Amino acid sequence: MIKMPGKSHEGPLPPLTEKERSLQGLLRQYVEKLAGDIGERNVVQYQNLSSAADFIDSALRKTGYDIRRQTFEVSGRKCQNIEVELAGQVQKEEIVVIGAHYDSVIDCPGANDNATGVAALLALAQAFADKSIPKTLRFVAFVNEEPPYFTTSSMGSLVYAKSCRERGDNIVTMFSLETIGYYVQQKGSQRYPFPVGLFYPSTGNFIAFVGNLSSRSLVRETVASFRRVAKFPSEGGALPGIIPGVGWSDHWAFWQAGYPALMVTDTAPFRYPFYHTAQDTPDKIHYEQLARVVSGLKLVITDLTGKR
């Protein structure tokens, strides 16, 4: 549940590579567009929600993907999940889903929650666009993760996961990229729901991989891969879903459909002081660390799709 394979990186971080510096700039551009130019985006601020969907659509089309939009109605408004797919060449029927929600909570521009996750989604989709991989890879931007829709039938990822189950899609891995842009070195900066804090560090400088007990094999495999390929602090846990925070993102929806899924996160309210506030703005994000995490995730996804 708690003890993970491999060892978390300790000590100074290596200098950014040229590719990571370029990635840092791209991630900043995406976060500033979503949380700065567009701002709060949800069914209340529906025009902004639509603008965010169109921006994601355009960014993915520029990379060469064909776009699929899953449309459903909420409160008289059309809401859309946005999906692209890279078909596998060997184990095509086995599907890896990388997802992030693009809506923000009411009265919040949502830079970390969750423009950082969407920025990572777009950058990763771009990185894999011209790749040949054994398993099928999907990138999906979900709508309506935030309250009042979280865990309801109007939650975009739940709509999507249920439709996958109805079709018989064999999703073997799902990553929810959720609030991944805030890292600090001060002791005491990291908090946890009881009793999780007894087993994890008090400094909020790591990326976390969090799943439920049914997804423990996926959590362990993912942490082992990240620690092999990335020089960045990491923690992992396969914990009971009733613990506060463990299911607080789109991976929860995939659990409901019986799929293995985990959340990639900086732990959101347990670290980020601007969570769900008007101060969740692009200037709060630590883009260098975000680039390191996304660079590592690219290699992890390469592992899990069978390329390495």
C-alpha positions as CSV (number, residue, x, y, z in Angstrom):
1,M,0.0,0.0,0.0
2,I,2.7,2.5,1.0
3,K,6.1,1.0,0.4
4,M,6.9,1.6,-3.2
5,P,9.6,0.0,-5.4
6,G,12.7,2.1,-6.2
7,K,14.0,5.1,-4.4
8,S,12.8,8.7,-4.6
9,H,15.3,11.2,-5.9
10,E,17.1,13.1,-3.1
11,G,19.4,16.1,-3.3
12,P,19.9,18.8,-5.9
13,L,18.0,18.5,-9.2
14,P,20.2,18.3,-12.3
15,P,20.2,21.2,-14.8
16,L,17.3,21.3,-17.2
17,T,18.1,19.8,-20.6
18,E,17.4,21.9,-23.7
19,K,14.2,19.9,-24.4
20,E,13.1,20.5,-20.8
21,R,13.7,24.2,-21.1
22,S,11.6,24.3,-24.3
23,L,8.9,22.2,-22.6
24,Q,8.9,24.6,-19.6
25,G,8.1,27.5,-22.0
26,L,5.3,25.5,-23.7
27,L,3.7,24.6,-20.4
28,R,3.7,28.2,-19.3
29,Q,2.1,29.2,-22.5
30,Y,-0.7,26.7,-22.1
31,V,-1.4,27.6,-18.4
32,E,-1.4,31.3,-19.1
33,K,-3.8,30.8,-22.0
34,L,-6.3,28.7,-20.0
35,A,-6.1,30.4,-16.6
36,G,-5.0,33.9,-17.7
37,D,-6.6,34.8,-21.1
38,I,-9.6,32.6,-20.7
39,G,-9.9,32.4,-16.9
40,E,-12.7,30.8,-14.9
41,R,-14.3,28.1,-17.0
42,N,-17.4,26.1,-16.0
43,V,-21.1,25.8,-16.8
44,V,-21.7,29.2,-15.0
45,Q,-19.0,30.8,-17.1
46,Y,-20.1,28.9,-20.1
47,Q,-18.5,31.0,-22.8
48,N,-15.1,30.6,-21.1
49,L,-15.7,26.8,-20.9
50,S,-16.5,26.7,-24.6
51,S,-13.4,28.8,-25.3
52,A,-11.2,26.4,-23.3
53,A,-12.6,23.4,-25.3
54,D,-12.0,25.2,-28.6
55,F,-8.4,26.0,-27.5
56,I,-7.7,22.4,-26.6
57,D,-9.2,21.2,-29.8
58,S,-7.1,23.6,-31.8
59,A,-3.9,22.7,-30.0
60,L,-4.4,19.0,-30.6
61,R,-5.3,19.5,-34.3
62,K,-2.1,21.5,-34.8
63,T,-0.3,18.4,-33.7
64,G,-2.0,16.3,-36.4
65,Y,-4.7,14.5,-34.4
66,D,-8.2,13.9,-35.4
67,I,-10.6,15.1,-32.7
68,R,-13.5,13.3,-31.2
69,R,-15.9,15.3,-29.0
70,Q,-18.3,13.5,-26.7
71,T,-21.2,15.8,-26.2
72,F,-23.9,15.7,-23.5
73,E,-26.2,18.2,-21.9
74,V,-26.0,19.7,-18.5
75,S,-28.5,22.4,-17.3
76,G,-29.4,23.1,-20.9
77,R,-25.8,23.6,-21.9
78,K,-23.8,21.3,-24.2
79,C,-20.7,20.0,-22.4
80,Q,-17.9,18.1,-24.2
81,N,-15.1,15.7,-23.5
82,I,-12.3,16.0,-26.1
83,E,-10.5,12.9,-27.1
84,V,-7.7,12.0,-29.5
85,E,-6.3,8.5,-30.0
86,L,-3.0,7.0,-31.2
87,A,-3.8,3.4,-32.3
88,G,-1.5,0.7,-31.1
89,Q,0.5,-1.4,-33.5
90,V,0.8,-4.7,-31.6
91,Q,-1.6,-4.8,-28.7
92,K,-4.2,-2.4,-30.2
93,E,-7.0,-3.7,-28.0
94,E,-5.1,-2.6,-24.8
95,I,-5.8,1.1,-24.1
96,V,-3.9,3.6,-22.0
97,V,-5.8,6.7,-21.2
98,I,-4.2,10.0,-20.1
99,G,-6.8,12.5,-18.9
100,A,-7.1,15.9,-17.3
101,H,-10.2,18.1,-16.6
102,Y,-10.3,21.5,-18.2
103,D,-13.0,23.1,-16.1
104,S,-12.3,25.2,-13.0
105,V,-14.3,25.7,-9.8
106,I,-16.6,28.7,-9.6
107,D,-14.8,32.0,-8.9
108,C,-11.4,30.5,-9.6
109,P,-9.2,30.9,-12.7
110,G,-7.8,27.4,-12.1
111,A,-4.1,27.7,-13.0
112,N,-2.9,24.8,-10.9
113,D,-6.4,23.2,-10.7
114,N,-6.3,22.2,-13.4
115,A,-4.6,24.2,-16.2
116,T,-1.4,22.5,-15.2
117,G,-2.9,19.1,-15.9
118,V,-4.3,20.2,-19.2
119,A,-1.0,21.8,-20.2
120,A,0.7,18.5,-19.4
121,L,-1.9,16.6,-21.4
122,L,-1.4,18.8,-24.5
123,A,2.4,18.6,-24.2
124,L,2.3,14.8,-23.9
125,A,-0.1,14.4,-26.8
126,Q,2.3,16.5,-28.9
127,A,5.3,14.3,-27.8
128,F,3.6,11.1,-28.9
129,A,1.9,12.4,-32.0
130,D,4.4,10.9,-34.5
131,K,5.3,7.8,-32.4
132,S,4.6,4.1,-33.2
133,I,3.6,2.3,-30.0
134,P,2.4,-1.2,-29.2
135,K,-0.7,-0.3,-27.1
136,T,-3.4,2.2,-28.0
137,L,-2.9,5.6,-26.3
138,R,-5.7,8.1,-25.7
139,F,-5.5,11.7,-24.5
140,V,-8.8,13.0,-23.1
141,A,-9.7,16.4,-21.7
142,F,-12.7,16.1,-19.4
143,V,-15.4,18.6,-18.6
144,N,-17.3,19.0,-15.2
145,E,-14.9,17.5,-12.7
146,E,-15.4,20.3,-10.2
147,P,-18.3,20.7,-7.9
148,P,-21.3,20.7,-8.2
149,Y,-20.8,17.9,-10.7
150,F,-18.1,15.8,-9.1
151,T,-19.3,12.2,-8.6
152,T,-22.6,13.0,-10.3
153,S,-23.9,11.7,-13.6
154,S,-22.9,15.1,-15.2
155,M,-19.2,14.5,-14.4
156,G,-17.5,14.4,-17.8
157,S,-15.0,11.6,-16.9
158,L,-17.9,9.4,-15.5
159,V,-19.8,9.9,-18.7
160,Y,-16.7,8.9,-20.7
161,A,-15.7,5.9,-18.5
162,K,-19.3,4.5,-18.6
163,S,-19.4,4.8,-22.4
164,C,-16.0,2.9,-22.6
165,R,-17.4,0.1,-20.4
166,E,-20.5,-0.1,-22.5
167,R,-18.4,-0.5,-25.6
168,G,-16.2,-3.1,-24.0
169,D,-13.1,-1.0,-24.2
170,N,-10.1,-2.7,-22.6
171,I,-8.6,0.2,-20.6
172,V,-5.5,-1.2,-18.8
173,T,-4.2,2.1,-17.5
174,M,-5.7,5.5,-16.7
175,F,-3.7,8.5,-15.4
176,S,-5.6,11.5,-14.1
177,L,-3.3,14.6,-14.3
178,E,-4.6,16.7,-11.4
179,T,-3.1,19.9,-10.0
180,I,0.6,19.2,-10.7
181,G,2.4,22.5,-10.6
182,Y,3.3,23.5,-7.1
183,Y,6.5,22.4,-5.3
184,V,8.2,23.9,-2.2
185,Q,11.2,23.0,0.0
186,Q,10.0,24.2,3.4
187,K,9.5,21.5,6.0
188,G,5.9,21.4,7.2
189,S,4.6,22.5,3.8
190,Q,3.0,19.1,3.1
191,R,-0.1,18.0,5.0
192,Y,-2.1,14.8,4.8
193,P,-5.4,13.3,5.9
194,F,-5.0,11.2,9.1
195,P,-3.2,8.8,9.4
196,V,-1.4,9.1,6.0
197,G,1.1,11.7,7.3
198,L,2.7,9.1,9.6
199,F,4.3,7.5,6.5
200,Y,5.2,10.3,4.1
201,P,7.5,13.4,4.1
202,S,6.6,16.8,5.5
203,T,8.2,18.7,2.7
204,G,6.0,19.4,-0.4
205,N,8.6,19.0,-3.1
206,F,7.4,15.7,-4.7
207,I,5.0,14.4,-7.3
208,A,2.5,11.8,-6.0
209,F,1.0,8.8,-7.6
210,V,-2.2,7.8,-5.8
211,G,-4.6,4.9,-6.4
212,N,-7.0,2.7,-4.6
213,L,-6.3,-0.8,-3.4
214,S,-7.7,-2.4,-6.6
215,S,-5.2,-0.3,-8.6
216,R,-2.2,-1.1,-6.4
217,S,-0.3,-3.0,-9.1
218,L,-0.6,0.0,-11.5
219,V,0.6,2.4,-8.8
220,R,3.6,0.3,-8.0
221,E,4.5,-0.2,-11.7
222,T,4.1,3.5,-12.3
223,V,6.3,4.6,-9.3
224,A,9.0,2.1,-10.2
225,S,9.1,3.4,-13.8
226,F,9.1,7.1,-12.7
227,R,12.0,6.5,-10.3
228,R,14.0,4.7,-13.0
229,V,13.7,7.5,-15.6
230,A,13.2,10.7,-13.7
231,K,15.5,12.6,-11.2
232,F,12.7,14.2,-9.3
233,P,11.2,13.4,-5.8
234,S,8.3,11.0,-5.9
235,E,5.9,9.3,-3.6
236,G,3.2,6.7,-4.2
237,G,0.3,5.1,-2.3
238,A,-2.4,2.5,-3.0
239,L,-4.8,3.5,-0.3
240,P,-8.4,2.9,0.7
241,G,-10.7,5.1,-1.4
242,I,-12.5,6.3,1.7
243,I,-9.5,8.4,2.8
244,P,-10.1,12.0,1.9
245,G,-8.3,13.1,-1.2
246,V,-7.5,9.6,-2.6
247,G,-10.4,9.7,-5.1
248,W,-10.6,13.5,-5.7
249,S,-10.2,13.5,-9.4
250,D,-11.2,11.9,-12.7
251,H,-9.6,8.6,-11.8
252,W,-12.5,8.0,-9.4
253,A,-14.8,7.8,-12.4
254,F,-12.8,5.0,-13.9
255,W,-12.9,3.1,-10.7
256,Q,-16.6,3.2,-10.9
257,A,-16.4,1.5,-14.3
258,G,-14.0,-1.2,-13.0
259,Y,-10.8,0.2,-14.6
260,P,-7.4,0.5,-13.0
261,A,-6.6,4.2,-12.5
262,L,-4.4,6.5,-10.5
263,M,-4.0,10.3,-9.9
264,V,-0.8,12.1,-10.6
265,T,-0.8,15.2,-8.3
266,D,1.1,17.6,-6.2
267,T,-1.6,16.7,-3.6
268,A,-3.7,19.9,-4.2
269,P,-5.3,21.2,-1.0
270,F,-2.8,19.3,1.2
271,R,0.0,21.5,-0.2
272,Y,-1.3,24.3,-2.4
273,P,-2.4,27.3,-0.4
274,F,-4.4,28.8,-3.3
275,Y,-6.6,25.8,-3.9
276,H,-10.1,26.7,-5.1
277,T,-9.5,30.4,-4.6
278,A,-9.3,33.5,-6.9
279,Q,-5.6,33.5,-6.2
280,D,-5.0,30.3,-8.2
281,T,-3.3,32.2,-11.0
282,P,-0.5,31.4,-13.5
283,D,2.2,33.3,-11.5
284,K,1.8,30.7,-8.7
285,I,3.0,27.8,-10.8
286,H,6.6,26.4,-10.6
287,Y,7.1,25.8,-14.3
288,E,10.6,24.3,-14.0
289,Q,9.5,21.5,-11.7
290,L,6.4,21.0,-13.8
291,A,8.6,20.5,-16.9
292,R,10.6,17.9,-15.0
293,V,7.5,16.0,-14.0
294,V,6.0,16.0,-17.5
295,S,9.4,15.0,-19.0
296,G,9.4,12.0,-16.6
297,L,5.7,11.2,-17.3
298,K,6.5,10.9,-21.0
299,L,9.0,8.1,-20.3
300,V,6.6,6.4,-17.9
301,I,3.9,6.4,-20.6
302,T,6.4,5.0,-23.0
303,D,7.0,2.2,-20.6
304,L,3.3,1.5,-20.0
305,T,2.4,1.5,-23.6
306,G,5.0,-1.2,-24.2
307,K,7.5,0.8,-26.2
308,R,10.5,0.4,-23.8
